[in-house]
Amino acid sequence: MSDADVKILVGTDAGNWNTIQGYSVHREMKLLTDAGISPLQAIASATTHSADFLGIKSGFNEGDHANFVILNTSPVEDILNTQQIALVVKNGNIVVQNDLSLSKL
């Protein structure tokens, strides 16, 4: 589907039975890269593509929702690095400023 330019959306974080919300998004992005799409495509599937589908204006421009995470290392190099969370920003406010690495949970 990716080769046919179909936008893929991450969606296992939708409250499905026996799904751990939050963590499942990281797992799904890993599975997508295992299936052959690039880490950058997997990240877009969980962020910009999903926001576009839902009609949410997101990004880093005036008027956009300021919801994002800052990571300790590049997820483009290894998609598992999405779990190395340093900072969470929601609605423009820092909500967590600790080492939130999921590997420590």
N, C-alpha and C positions, 0 to 999 in steps of 0.2 A: 504494500500500500504506500509506503514511503517513497519507493521508486516511481510511483504513479502520481506523486505530489499530493497525496491525500494527507490532510493535517491530522495527526494522531494526537489524542488527548489522554493525559493521565487521569485515571478515575477510580482506582481501588480504594481511595480514601473517602468513599461516599457512605460509610456506615454499613457496609456489608457485614453479614454475620462472620464472626471470627477474624475480622480485619482490625489491626491495630492502627487507629487513625494517626496520621503524621508519619510514622515509620513506614507504612505501606507505600507511601509515595516514593520514598527512596528506593525501596525494593522494586517497585514497578519501573522506575527509571533504569535500574540495573538490568532488569529483564529485557527492557527495550534495547539497551546497548548490546546485550548478549544476542539479541535477535538480528543485530546488524546495523541499527541506526547509530549515528554519531552521538557522543555525549551532549554536544550542543543542540542537536535535534531533540534529545530526550528532555533536556532542560526546557526548551521551548514548549514541548508537549505539556509540561507541568506548570508553565507560567504564561507566556504570551498567547499561545494558541488557546489555552483554556479560558483566559480572560476575554479574548476576542469572541470566542463562542458564546460566552455568557453576557457579552455586551458591556464588559467592565473596562473602563478607560484606565489603563495601567501604564506605568513607565516612570520616567524621571523628568517629566515636563510639568510646567505650572498647570494645576488642575487635575493632575493624575493622582490616583491613590498611592500614597507613600507606604506601601507594605512590601518589605523585602527582608532578606537575610544577608549578612556579611559572613563569608566563609573564611576559614583559616588557610585554605589552599584551593587550588583551581580544580573545579569539577570537569573542566574541559580535558584535563590531563587524565583524570580517573573519576568516573561518575560517582564512585563511593565517597568522594570528597564532599558531596552534598551533605554528608552527615557530620562534617567538621564545622559546626556552627559556632561563630564567635559572637554574633550580635543579631538581635531580632528587632525590626522596626515595624510598628503597626500604626496606621493613620498618622505617620510622621513622628511618632513617639517611640523612644527606646523602651522596650518592655522587658528585655532580658539582656544583661551585660555580663555574662559569665562564659565559661567554657562549657558549651552545651553539646559536646561531641556525643552523638548517639552511640558510638562505640563504647562509651563509659556507662551507658544505662544498663 
